[in-house]
C-alpha cells in the first residue's frame, strides 16, 4: 500500500515575516498562496498576470530547495513508520507501508504532529503512486484497492497527471482516464511505441516506475586525537572514556532522529600507520548511548590510538509504537502511594518480582 501525503499552504506557513495576503511563485508559476485568497478566486492554475492585477497582494519568488530542511521533521516522523519514502516536493511525498500498518492511523498521527504548527494535510492510499496522489487531490482520505482504482479513475481528467503524451491524446479526443481505458494496448503501442504500454497501465492506475526511496545519511562519529594537543599522545585507555561517551551520545541522537536501532557497529582506529577495524554486534537492537558506549569499549584494544571512528554498520527500523509492560516504576509508584495515604503503607515493601523487572528495565530500556 502506497500513501501520498501533502501539506496544505506549507510554504506560506513558513514565512518568517508573512505579508498577507501573498502569492508565492517559482519558475513564473504560482506555487502557494494565502488561504484567504481562495475567496477571490485564486488557485494554483490562476495566470500570474491575473494575480498581479489584484490590489494589495504581495508576489514573492521562492526557491524550493530552501524548504527541504523545514519539512524534515515531518519526513522524520513518517520515517518512524516506514523507510520506503519518495520525496516529490518539500511539501509532498509517498510512503510505502508494510501490510501490518494502517494508512488511516498513520495519517491521523501525522496530522496530530502538524496541528500545533497550524498546518493541515491531504492524504490517500492506493496500490500505486498515481492512485494515491490522484486520490488525495480528488478526495482526501480515500483508500483505493487494485479492484476499485480503475473505476475511480474513469471520470478524472488527464490534466491532473503530468505526462508528455497528454496533449497529443487530447487532440485525439482522449480527455479522461476513462477515455484512455477504452483504447487497446496494441493501438497505443502503434501510436506511441514503447510508451504505449506505460499509458495502458497508467489508465488502470499502475505506475510505470517504482518507488524511488530517499537515501539516508550514514550514522557515524569520528575523532582525530592527534588534533587535540591537550590529549595527544594518550598515555592510557582511561583518557579515551569521555571522548567515547560523547561519541556514543552523538550516535544515539542520530539513531533516534532517524527512528532506528543499531544492530552492528563498525569500530575503526589507527595507530601510526596501522589501521584496523572490528565489527561488534549488539545482543539486542538498541539506540541508548550506554549500550553503544559499552559495545565500543569492548571492541577497542588496550593500546593508545591516534584516530577513532564508530559507524552504525547495520540498523533496523524502530517500531512506531512500543508496548510499555512496566507502566510506572514500582518504587516511584509506592512513594506516590505513601505520600497520598500517609504512614499506613510505611511497612509495605516491593515484591521481589517487581524489583527484578525494575532492574531489567534500568539495564536494558
Buried (B, 14 or more C-beta within 10 A) or exposed (E): BBBBBBBBBBBBBBBEEEEEBBBBBBEEEBBBBBBEBEEEEBEEEBEEEEBEEBEEBEBBEBEEEEBEEBBEEBBBBBBBBBBBBBBEBBBBBBBBBEEEBBBEEBBEBBBEBBEEEEBBBBBBBBBBBBBBBBBBBBEBBBBBEEEBBBEBBBEBEBEEBEBEBBEEBBEEEBBBBBBBBEBEEEEBBEBBEEBBBBBBBBBBBBBBEEBEBEEEEEBBBEBEBBEEEEBBEBEEBEBBEEBBBBBBBBBBEBBBBBBBBBBBBBBBBBEEEEEEEBEBEBEEBBBBBEBBBBBBBEBBEEEBBBBBBBBBBBBEBBEBEEEEEEEEBBEEEBEEEBEEEEEEBEEEEEEEEBEEBBEEBEEEE
